[in-house]
């Protein structure tokens, strides 16, 4: 199933791609929610074990990029998929409006600083892609500025991969109706209504513009070394499983092994005490 999910949701480089052709409620014929949640929990444990290997081997880093419309479940995905990972070796970075210092540099400066070192997992809750999404939709910069950024992003990501970063990019694909349901639920829940603001409702006006911007970004930046995965996200339980399985599969393909202690160290230990 793992490879099937990966192939099912990968955006093939150079192929025609339309978001409207991707079903936001798809669950790959996995209709038993309870059974799927149990399977996802097992996958979470596999991920924890693989993270131990990643940290011990120190040959690779894992960078997970999460993008999606408001309420698509970026925080929820991190909470559920990464629940078994040692927090000492995992860092979540959220990219908001650039600070004065960040704005004084090129758009990738703050992003490169947050890339995890080898042995660690980094998660970007939003990312460098905001600079071809928000800036485009709200016309913060002219097209002559944001259009060349696709090539800069591809070059940047290739550099990361060539230096041992396993880069996994997920677009959490949710329908407009599902977003409204989640917004309404937040409004009605006193434990969640702090997460909603008037700005969230105003952004819905730009839904079609954002869909077009995401479609272009995904199509132009899904490459052989760093493909995009469009994850159906109307069903939270399936979203979590799909992301978890793809991450586990990609890590398993690294064929990681625990390092062995040099013979000299073993001998020295044997002489002590």
Backbone bond lengths (Angstrom), bond angles and torsions (degrees), N, CA, C in turn:
res aa  C-N    CA-C-N  psi(-1)  N-CA   C-N-CA  omega(-1)  CA-C   N-CA-C  phi
1 X - - - 1.459 - - 1.524 111.40 -
2 X 1.324 117.08 -34.73 1.460 120.25 -175.35 1.529 111.71 -58.32
3 X 1.325 116.09 -50.91 1.456 119.34 -179.47 1.523 110.93 -65.29
4 X 1.348 117.12 -33.61 1.453 120.00 179.07 1.517 111.41 -63.57
5 X 1.329 116.70 -42.02 1.466 119.98 178.83 1.527 110.28 -65.92
6 X 1.297 116.10 -40.02 1.464 119.73 -179.44 1.525 110.63 -62.68
7 X 1.324 116.03 -47.15 1.463 120.13 179.96 1.525 111.35 -68.52
8 X 1.320 115.55 -35.45 1.464 120.85 -176.11 1.527 111.79 -63.92
9 X 1.340 116.63 -37.24 1.459 119.73 -171.47 1.525 114.07 -109.48
10 X 1.311 117.17 -1.18 1.464 119.98 176.76 1.524 110.69 -72.38
11 X 1.320 115.99 139.98 1.462 121.40 173.49 1.521 106.84 -93.18
12 X 1.312 116.39 111.89 1.453 121.15 -175.73 1.527 111.17 -68.45
13 X 1.311 117.06 127.94 1.469 119.97 179.84 1.520 111.59 -57.85
14 X 1.318 115.76 134.36 1.456 120.82 176.58 1.510 115.31 80.19
15 X 1.327 118.45 -2.36 1.458 121.60 -179.80 1.525 110.20 -94.40
16 X 1.333 116.32 154.80 1.454 120.05 176.32 1.524 109.27 -64.43
17 X 1.319 115.06 138.78 1.460 119.73 -175.55 1.520 110.22 -140.42
18 X 1.330 115.77 130.47 1.454 121.83 176.10 1.521 108.92 -134.76
19 X 1.318 116.77 125.83 1.464 120.31 179.13 1.524 111.35 -61.22
20 X 1.316 116.98 -35.88 1.459 119.46 -177.23 1.529 112.44 -65.32
21 X 1.333 116.51 -16.15 1.465 119.71 177.93 1.526 112.38 -88.94
22 X 1.321 117.17 -0.69 1.462 122.24 178.94 1.523 108.90 -103.71
23 X 1.318 116.89 119.78 1.462 123.28 -176.74 1.525 110.43 -74.02
24 X 1.323 117.32 117.73 1.460 121.31 -178.19 1.533 112.27 -70.78
25 X 1.343 117.51 -16.97 1.466 121.59 -178.55 1.531 112.54 -105.62
26 X 1.307 116.88 7.84 1.467 120.50 -179.66 1.532 110.45 -61.55
27 X 1.336 115.91 143.83 1.466 119.72 176.04 1.521 111.42 -136.85
28 X 1.344 115.97 23.05 1.468 121.57 175.25 1.530 111.66 52.42
29 X 1.339 115.58 37.89 1.470 122.35 179.69 1.525 113.67 63.94
30 X 1.324 116.99 18.22 1.467 121.17 174.34 1.524 107.40 -98.82
31 X 1.324 115.93 97.33 1.462 120.29 -171.03 1.523 113.98 -102.14
32 X 1.327 117.15 -10.32 1.460 120.41 -179.63 1.523 108.79 -90.59
33 X 1.321 116.18 101.53 1.466 120.69 -176.36 1.523 112.05 -60.01
34 X 1.324 117.23 -47.49 1.468 120.41 -176.83 1.522 111.44 -61.85
35 X 1.319 116.73 -42.88 1.461 120.68 179.65 1.529 110.54 -65.56
36 X 1.316 116.07 -39.57 1.462 120.63 -179.56 1.522 111.30 -67.02
37 X 1.339 117.20 -38.20 1.462 120.83 178.30 1.524 110.22 -63.30
38 X 1.326 117.13 -40.37 1.469 120.84 177.77 1.517 110.23 -62.98
39 X 1.314 116.41 -42.28 1.457 120.83 179.70 1.525 110.57 -64.28
40 X 1.338 115.84 -39.06 1.457 119.73 179.50 1.523 111.15 -65.88
41 X 1.319 116.76 -35.43 1.458 120.73 178.14 1.531 111.06 -65.20
42 X 1.324 116.20 -37.34 1.469 120.01 175.80 1.526 109.91 -65.82
43 X 1.320 116.07 -38.68 1.461 120.51 177.95 1.524 110.82 -64.91
44 X 1.331 116.04 -35.92 1.463 120.96 177.48 1.523 110.94 -61.13
45 X 1.341 117.20 -39.70 1.458 120.61 178.21 1.524 110.99 -67.67
46 X 1.332 116.91 -38.32 1.461 120.59 176.11 1.525 109.99 -60.27
47 X 1.323 115.34 -41.67 1.458 119.73 -179.89 1.522 110.99 -63.19
48 X 1.328 116.70 -39.58 1.463 120.46 178.20 1.525 110.70 -62.03
49 X 1.339 116.86 -41.92 1.459 120.80 179.07 1.531 111.09 -66.08
50 X 1.321 115.73 -40.21 1.463 120.05 179.70 1.527 111.15 -68.33
51 X 1.322 116.33 -32.39 1.463 119.32 176.57 1.526 110.77 -65.09
52 X 1.329 116.85 -37.98 1.466 120.25 175.60 1.529 110.62 -59.05
53 X 1.327 115.36 -43.14 1.466 120.84 178.17 1.531 110.76 -63.15
54 X 1.321 115.32 -45.79 1.464 120.95 -179.76 1.520 110.35 -56.79
55 X 1.336 115.65 -44.95 1.462 121.16 -177.78 1.529 110.95 -68.63
56 X 1.335 116.45 -39.45 1.462 120.10 -177.75 1.518 111.74 -70.90
57 X 1.324 116.61 -40.39 1.463 120.34 -174.85 1.531 111.97 -75.46
58 X 1.330 117.47 -36.84 1.469 122.27 176.72 1.536 113.74 60.44
59 X 1.328 116.25 32.72 1.461 120.07 178.51 1.530 112.73 -107.02
60 X 1.312 115.99 -19.76 1.461 120.43 -176.48 1.524 110.19 -136.60
61 X 1.316 114.69 159.49 1.458 122.11 167.36 1.522 106.82 -121.01
62 X 1.320 116.57 154.11 1.465 121.59 175.71 1.522 108.32 -114.42
63 X 1.322 116.19 125.05 1.458 121.39 175.87 1.522 108.68 -119.93
64 X 1.320 115.92 118.91 1.462 122.52 178.76 1.525 108.01 -106.62
65 X 1.329 115.92 123.97 1.462 122.06 177.78 1.521 108.42 -105.64
66 X 1.327 116.66 124.37 1.461 122.07 178.06 1.523 109.65 -115.66
67 X 1.312 115.46 122.39 1.460 121.74 175.68 1.527 107.91 -128.04
68 X 1.312 115.69 156.07 1.457 120.35 178.22 1.513 109.91 168.00
69 X 1.314 115.51 163.26 1.449 120.43 176.18 1.522 109.82 -66.33
70 X 1.326 117.13 162.97 1.458 120.91 177.79 1.525 110.10 -55.39
71 X 1.346 116.24 133.23 1.470 124.98 179.90 1.524 112.80 78.35
72 X 1.325 118.16 9.56 1.467 119.60 178.28 1.518 112.02 -70.99
73 X 1.329 116.80 -20.11 1.459 118.89 174.26 1.514 115.79 111.87
74 X 1.315 117.40 29.53 1.467 119.26 179.49 1.533 110.88 -63.20
75 X 1.323 116.26 -48.39 1.466 119.92 178.77 1.527 111.19 -64.02
76 X 1.331 116.35 -41.93 1.461 120.33 -179.81 1.518 112.38 -64.34
77 X 1.314 116.64 -37.65 1.459 120.43 177.60 1.518 110.60 -63.53
78 X 1.318 116.23 -44.69 1.474 120.00 178.87 1.524 109.74 -61.63
79 X 1.311 116.82 -45.20 1.466 121.73 -177.20 1.513 111.93 -59.94
80 X 1.331 117.23 -45.33 1.467 120.79 -173.66 1.532 112.64 -85.47
81 X 1.312 117.31 -44.41 1.465 119.97 -175.36 1.520 111.34 -71.92
82 X 1.324 117.35 -36.86 1.459 120.63 -174.76 1.529 112.58 -98.86
83 X 1.319 117.92 14.47 1.465 120.68 -173.46 1.524 113.73 -63.43
84 X 1.330 118.19 -25.43 1.458 120.17 -178.50 1.512 114.65 -95.88
85 X 1.322 116.47 -3.46 1.462 121.01 -175.70 1.524 110.75 -79.82
86 X 1.322 116.20 141.35 1.461 121.21 177.28 1.536 109.06 -64.52
87 X 1.335 118.35 116.49 1.468 119.72 -176.48 1.524 113.64 -63.42
88 X 1.332 117.71 -18.98 1.464 119.92 178.87 1.519 111.66 -67.73
89 X 1.328 116.86 -21.67 1.456 120.20 -178.35 1.515 113.51 -113.78
90 X 1.332 116.02 19.38 1.471 120.60 -176.71 1.525 109.09 -139.26
91 X 1.324 116.78 126.87 1.465 121.45 -177.66 1.526 109.47 -125.16
92 X 1.338 116.02 128.61 1.465 122.21 176.94 1.521 108.45 -101.98
93 X 1.329 116.16 129.36 1.464 121.19 178.48 1.521 109.13 -120.88
94 X 1.318 116.42 127.06 1.465 121.61 176.38 1.527 108.69 -107.47
95 X 1.312 115.50 127.53 1.463 119.94 -178.58 1.526 109.83 -99.87
96 X 1.317 115.03 113.14 1.459 121.29 -179.93 1.528 108.83 -108.06
97 X 1.317 116.63 -160.47 1.470 120.05 178.14 1.526 108.92 -58.20
98 X 1.328 118.39 130.01 1.470 120.47 -177.72 1.525 112.67 -56.98
99 X 1.320 115.29 141.09 1.458 120.41 173.56 1.528 108.69 -73.15
100 X 1.317 116.12 172.44 1.467 120.12 178.57 1.533 110.24 -59.97
101 X 1.329 116.52 -41.01 1.463 120.06 179.64 1.523 110.78 -64.84
102 X 1.333 116.30 -44.36 1.466 120.26 -178.97 1.521 111.29 -65.47
103 X 1.316 116.52 -40.14 1.464 120.85 -179.06 1.522 112.28 -67.65
104 X 1.320 116.59 -19.20 1.462 120.74 179.68 1.523 112.18 -81.02
105 X 1.336 117.38 -7.27 1.464 122.50 178.74 1.532 110.33 -112.85
106 X 1.328 116.45 177.08 1.454 119.98 175.42 1.531 109.61 -66.59
107 X 1.337 116.84 159.95 1.461 120.57 -170.15 1.523 113.82 -66.12
108 X 1.327 118.09 -17.34 1.462 120.63 179.98 1.530 113.20 -94.18
109 X 1.312 117.11 -6.37 1.466 120.44 -175.04 1.518 111.91 -58.70
110 X 1.318 117.78 -50.33 1.466 120.54 -176.92 1.525 111.60 -70.28
111 X 1.323 115.66 -25.13 1.465 120.40 -179.03 1.522 110.50 -74.87
112 X 1.316 115.98 -46.08 1.464 119.84 -178.22 1.527 110.51 -61.37
113 X 1.315 116.99 -34.75 1.456 121.18 178.89 1.533 111.93 -62.14
114 X 1.323 116.83 -27.67 1.459 121.28 -174.71 1.528 113.54 -94.70
115 X 1.326 117.85 -1.04 1.469 120.55 179.18 1.533 108.95 -64.89
116 X 1.336 118.66 132.49 1.469 120.23 -176.50 1.526 112.55 -69.77
117 X 1.335 117.35 147.87 1.469 120.83 174.38 1.518 110.08 -75.70
118 X 1.300 117.14 167.35 1.466 121.32 -179.81 1.524 110.26 -58.99
119 X 1.321 114.66 137.75 1.455 120.82 -177.93 1.519 113.15 96.83
120 X 1.316 117.51 -10.60 1.459 121.72 -174.76 1.530 112.06 -115.03
121 X 1.321 114.45 161.15 1.455 122.20 172.73 1.524 107.96 -109.16
122 X 1.313 115.96 131.03 1.454 121.43 173.57 1.522 108.97 -118.05
123 X 1.316 116.45 140.36 1.463 121.32 178.19 1.519 108.09 -125.25
124 X 1.319 116.09 125.17 1.456 121.10 176.44 1.524 108.53 -99.90
125 X 1.318 116.40 113.67 1.463 122.55 173.16 1.527 106.28 -91.12
126 X 1.305 115.57 96.87 1.465 125.26 -159.87 1.527 106.70 71.47
127 X 1.319 116.96 167.53 1.464 117.54 -168.31 1.518 111.58 -163.90
128 X 1.338 114.59 -160.01 1.463 121.38 176.83 1.531 111.97 -63.09
129 X 1.332 116.22 -15.76 1.470 119.06 179.56 1.523 112.65 -71.52
130 X 1.330 117.48 -16.73 1.458 119.64 175.66 1.525 111.21 -58.13
131 X 1.333 115.82 -24.86 1.465 119.93 -177.22 1.520 113.07 -80.78
132 X 1.342 117.58 -0.57 1.464 120.56 167.87 1.526 109.89 -124.73
133 X 1.325 116.24 13.85 1.470 121.74 178.87 1.520 110.36 -117.91
134 X 1.330 116.88 -77.09 1.465 121.02 -178.79 1.530 110.85 -60.00
135 X 1.315 116.11 -45.32 1.470 119.08 -177.95 1.529 111.25 -62.25
136 X 1.322 115.88 -31.97 1.465 120.43 178.82 1.531 111.16 -76.60
137 X 1.328 116.56 -50.75 1.464 121.02 -175.38 1.528 111.52 -62.80
138 X 1.317 116.66 -40.98 1.465 120.35 -177.20 1.525 112.76 -96.70
139 X 1.328 116.02 7.92 1.463 122.33 175.06 1.532 111.40 52.95
140 X 1.323 114.65 45.49 1.469 119.86 178.46 1.516 111.58 -73.98
141 X 1.320 115.44 -27.57 1.466 121.62 174.48 1.525 107.09 -137.07
142 X 1.327 118.42 157.57 1.468 120.62 -179.02 1.529 111.41 -73.68
143 X 1.331 117.64 160.72 1.469 121.36 178.26 1.526 113.02 -54.34
144 X 1.327 117.35 -31.74 1.462 120.18 -179.88 1.525 111.69 -63.73
145 X 1.341 117.06 -18.05 1.458 121.60 178.48 1.525 110.95 -93.55
146 X 1.362 117.49 -48.51 1.469 117.72 -174.55 1.527 114.31 -80.70
147 X 1.308 118.74 -26.86 1.465 119.18 -177.79 1.536 113.44 -63.14
148 X 1.340 119.97 -42.90 1.474 119.06 178.11 1.525 113.74 -66.83
149 X 1.309 116.95 -12.22 1.459 119.58 -176.86 1.528 112.95 -68.89
150 X 1.310 118.52 -23.41 1.467 119.43 176.30 1.532 110.48 -58.72
151 X 1.321 115.87 -46.18 1.471 119.87 179.18 1.525 111.19 -66.43
152 X 1.327 117.03 -38.40 1.469 119.85 178.43 1.530 110.52 -64.61
153 X 1.317 116.25 -38.98 1.465 120.70 178.21 1.522 110.18 -64.21
154 X 1.313 117.38 -45.10 1.469 120.47 179.67 1.527 111.38 -62.28
155 X 1.321 116.41 -41.66 1.469 119.74 178.08 1.534 110.64 -63.86
156 X 1.321 116.11 -43.47 1.463 121.61 -179.82 1.524 110.66 -61.13
157 X 1.319 116.78 -45.64 1.461 120.34 -177.88 1.523 111.81 -68.68
158 X 1.323 116.89 -34.84 1.457 119.10 175.86 1.525 110.65 -65.09
159 X 1.321 116.52 -39.27 1.465 120.68 176.83 1.525 110.50 -59.39
160 X 1.321 117.14 -43.64 1.461 120.79 179.79 1.523 110.87 -62.11
161 X 1.313 116.56 -47.28 1.461 120.97 -178.00 1.521 110.84 -62.89
162 X 1.322 116.83 -41.80 1.462 120.44 179.06 1.521 112.52 -64.10
163 X 1.329 116.14 -18.18 1.463 120.42 179.95 1.528 112.47 -108.44
164 X 1.325 115.94 27.66 1.454 120.67 169.83 1.510 116.80 88.63
165 X 1.328 117.91 13.98 1.465 120.37 177.89 1.526 109.56 -94.78
166 X 1.331 116.15 122.67 1.462 121.72 171.67 1.524 106.38 -84.44
167 X 1.319 116.43 113.00 1.459 122.11 -173.01 1.524 109.88 -108.13
168 X 1.341 116.20 118.57 1.459 122.27 -179.81 1.522 108.75 -121.99
169 X 1.327 116.17 120.96 1.460 121.41 -174.02 1.534 109.62 -114.98
170 X 1.327 115.81 124.00 1.457 121.36 -176.65 1.526 110.57 -121.57
171 X 1.329 115.94 125.97 1.456 121.32 169.35 1.518 107.24 -101.24
172 X 1.324 116.63 117.23 1.458 121.95 -179.33 1.531 107.88 -84.71
173 X 1.326 114.51 103.59 1.464 122.12 -168.37 1.535 110.28 -91.88
174 X 1.315 115.92 112.09 1.459 122.85 -175.94 1.526 109.56 -124.70
175 X 1.307 116.53 147.77 1.460 120.20 178.57 1.531 110.49 -78.95
176 X 1.307 116.05 159.31 1.461 120.99 178.53 1.523 110.77 -65.01
177 X 1.336 116.79 -37.86 1.465 120.50 178.26 1.528 111.11 -64.56
178 X 1.329 116.90 -40.35 1.459 120.07 179.82 1.527 110.20 -66.73
179 X 1.320 116.57 -37.40 1.462 118.72 176.50 1.525 110.78 -59.83
180 X 1.327 116.43 -43.51 1.469 119.59 179.53 1.521 110.94 -62.52
181 X 1.332 116.97 -40.94 1.460 119.87 178.70 1.532 110.49 -61.07
182 X 1.311 116.47 -41.36 1.468 119.89 -179.43 1.521 111.31 -70.16
183 X 1.330 117.20 -38.22 1.458 120.12 175.56 1.529 110.50 -61.88
184 X 1.341 116.45 -45.55 1.462 120.51 -179.78 1.524 110.72 -62.12
185 X 1.324 116.10 -39.50 1.460 120.41 178.96 1.517 111.09 -63.21
186 X 1.309 116.80 -38.95 1.469 121.12 178.81 1.527 110.69 -67.21
187 X 1.317 115.93 -40.33 1.463 119.53 178.73 1.525 110.76 -59.34
188 X 1.327 116.71 -37.19 1.467 122.06 -173.89 1.523 113.66 -87.58
189 X 1.322 117.26 -9.39 1.464 120.84 -175.82 1.532 109.59 -106.69
190 X 1.333 118.38 113.38 1.468 119.80 -178.44 1.523 113.91 -62.04
191 X 1.345 117.33 -18.89 1.461 120.12 178.34 1.531 112.10 -87.13
192 X 1.332 115.88 -8.29 1.460 119.25 -177.60 1.528 113.98 -124.86
193 X 1.344 117.49 -13.79 1.467 116.83 -172.85 1.527 113.52 -68.68
194 X 1.328 116.67 -12.91 1.471 119.32 174.19 1.523 111.33 -68.89
195 X 1.363 116.46 -18.49 1.461 120.53 -177.83 1.530 112.48 -83.02
196 X 1.339 116.45 -9.08 1.453 119.55 -176.30 1.528 109.49 -108.55
197 X 1.322 116.13 146.30 1.463 120.44 179.31 1.520 109.15 -141.54
198 X 1.318 115.35 167.84 1.463 119.81 177.77 1.524 110.74 -60.96
199 X 1.333 115.92 -31.27 1.466 119.98 -179.62 1.524 111.10 -63.17
200 X 1.345 117.14 -34.78 1.465 120.21 178.73 1.524 110.44 -62.25
201 X 1.320 116.58 -43.84 1.461 120.06 179.02 1.522 111.15 -66.20
202 X 1.336 115.92 -38.84 1.470 118.54 179.99 1.523 111.46 -64.82
203 X 1.328 116.83 -34.30 1.464 120.21 -178.58 1.525 112.38 -65.64
204 X 1.334 117.01 -23.70 1.469 119.98 179.27 1.526 111.97 -61.38
205 X 1.312 115.97 -24.68 1.469 120.23 177.53 1.524 110.45 -61.23
206 X 1.325 115.97 -28.45 1.463 120.90 -177.01 1.532 112.50 -96.65
207 X 1.318 117.14 16.65 1.469 120.48 -174.74 1.526 111.69 -51.53
208 X 1.328 117.69 -52.94 1.471 121.07 -177.25 1.523 111.54 -63.17
209 X 1.328 117.00 -37.37 1.468 120.11 178.86 1.524 110.44 -64.92
210 X 1.339 116.27 -41.00 1.458 119.83 178.18 1.530 111.10 -66.49
211 X 1.311 117.06 -39.88 1.464 119.60 179.19 1.528 110.80 -61.29
212 X 1.307 115.90 -40.76 1.470 120.33 178.11 1.524 110.68 -66.22
213 X 1.324 116.72 -41.06 1.462 120.65 -179.57 1.529 110.58 -67.00
214 X 1.320 116.99 -42.49 1.467 120.37 177.49 1.529 110.54 -63.47
215 X 1.316 116.11 -42.76 1.461 120.28 -178.94 1.524 110.81 -58.77
216 X 1.307 117.06 -44.73 1.464 120.59 179.16 1.523 111.51 -66.45
217 X 1.334 116.46 -43.84 1.468 119.98 -178.42 1.523 111.07 -63.05
218 X 1.319 116.34 -43.04 1.465 120.23 -179.14 1.526 110.34 -67.28
219 X 1.322 116.62 -44.94 1.469 120.34 -178.31 1.527 111.33 -64.66
220 X 1.316 117.47 -41.31 1.457 120.96 -176.02 1.528 112.84 -79.85
221 X 1.331 117.12 -22.10 1.468 120.05 -174.00 1.522 113.29 -119.22
222 X 1.319 117.80 16.36 1.460 120.07 170.29 1.526 106.44 -92.26
223 X 1.314 115.57 106.17 1.458 121.60 -172.87 1.520 110.42 -118.28
224 X 1.299 115.90 169.64 1.467 120.82 -179.75 1.530 110.79 -60.26
225 X 1.323 116.33 -40.22 1.459 119.60 -176.66 1.531 112.67 -84.43
226 X 1.339 116.70 -18.68 1.465 119.45 -178.96 1.527 109.71 -149.34
227 X 1.343 117.51 73.05 1.467 119.95 -179.17 1.527 112.23 -72.77
228 X 1.301 115.48 158.50 1.462 122.11 172.12 1.530 109.62 -91.95
229 X 1.330 115.22 147.53 1.462 122.12 172.02 1.519 107.94 -119.60
230 X 1.327 116.48 123.18 1.462 121.65 178.23 1.523 107.52 -97.13
231 X 1.332 116.37 108.98 1.456 122.56 -171.28 1.529 110.40 -100.87
232 X 1.331 118.47 119.61 1.467 120.21 175.18 1.523 109.80 -58.44
233 X 1.322 117.10 128.36 1.465 119.09 -170.02 1.523 114.89 -128.68
234 X 1.322 117.58 11.60 1.462 118.57 174.67 1.525 110.98 -66.69
235 X 1.340 116.17 -31.50 1.464 121.87 177.18 1.529 107.53 -103.99
236 X 1.314 115.49 107.88 1.457 119.76 -174.15 1.521 112.16 -59.93
237 X 1.315 117.25 -40.07 1.465 121.57 -176.57 1.522 111.31 -64.90
238 X 1.338 116.39 -34.55 1.470 117.99 177.94 1.522 110.76 -77.57
239 X 1.313 116.59 -37.94 1.474 120.16 175.90 1.520 110.87 -53.92
240 X 1.319 115.96 -46.81 1.465 120.30 -178.68 1.522 111.56 -63.04
241 X 1.323 116.65 -42.40 1.462 120.19 179.26 1.520 111.27 -63.58
242 X 1.326 116.71 -46.67 1.464 120.37 -176.31 1.523 111.39 -61.08
243 X 1.326 117.01 -46.98 1.462 119.96 179.16 1.522 110.52 -62.76
244 X 1.327 116.69 -45.54 1.458 121.40 -178.86 1.521 111.70 -59.39
245 X 1.313 117.02 -46.90 1.467 120.87 -177.65 1.524 112.09 -65.52
246 X 1.318 116.78 -39.37 1.468 119.76 179.87 1.522 110.34 -66.89
247 X 1.337 117.30 -40.40 1.468 120.71 178.57 1.522 110.28 -63.91
248 X 1.336 116.68 -45.97 1.467 120.98 -179.79 1.520 110.88 -61.08
249 X 1.317 116.94 -45.87 1.466 120.92 -179.67 1.527 111.44 -59.67
250 X 1.332 116.43 -45.23 1.467 120.53 -178.84 1.527 111.37 -64.00
251 X 1.322 117.02 -39.86 1.472 120.23 178.80 1.524 110.83 -68.35
252 X 1.317 117.58 -39.75 1.466 120.50 179.30 1.518 111.23 -61.40
253 X 1.321 116.54 -33.08 1.462 120.36 -178.87 1.525 112.54 -69.87
254 X 1.316 118.18 -13.31 1.468 120.97 176.48 1.529 111.84 -73.20
255 X 1.349 116.23 -15.44 1.478 120.90 179.29 1.528 110.99 54.34
256 X 1.299 116.24 47.97 1.464 120.74 -176.83 1.533 111.25 -72.98
257 X 1.323 114.97 150.92 1.460 121.16 177.79 1.522 109.48 -136.94
258 X 1.323 115.22 148.20 1.459 118.61 175.10 1.525 108.94 -68.50
259 X 1.312 118.37 135.74 1.471 120.58 178.90 1.523 110.45 -68.74
260 X 1.325 115.59 151.52 1.468 120.51 175.74 1.515 108.79 -101.39
261 X 1.322 116.44 146.32 1.446 120.71 179.15 1.526 109.40 -73.06
262 X 1.338 118.90 136.45 1.467 121.10 179.55 1.526 111.08 -55.11
263 X 1.343 115.50 148.98 1.463 121.14 -178.23 1.523 111.74 -56.59
264 X 1.324 116.95 -37.65 1.469 120.60 -179.26 1.522 110.56 -61.79
265 X 1.338 116.85 -39.00 1.461 120.45 179.04 1.516 110.79 -67.18
266 X 1.327 116.21 -39.29 1.453 119.97 179.78 1.517 110.31 -62.46
267 X 1.347 114.67 -42.76 1.449 118.77 -179.39 1.525 111.14 -64.96
268 X 1.327 115.38 -40.80 1.465 119.54 -178.99 1.516 109.91 -63.58
269 X 1.333 115.66 -39.72 1.457 118.09 179.56 1.531 110.95 -63.93
270 X 1.325 114.48 -38.09 1.471 118.03 -178.28 1.509 112.87 -66.01
271 X 1.315 117.25 -22.82 1.466 120.69 -177.81 1.519 112.08 -87.27
272 X 1.339 115.94 -15.95 1.455 118.55 -177.65 1.522 110.26 -81.65
273 X 1.335 115.92 135.78 1.465 120.74 176.73 1.495 111.58 75.69
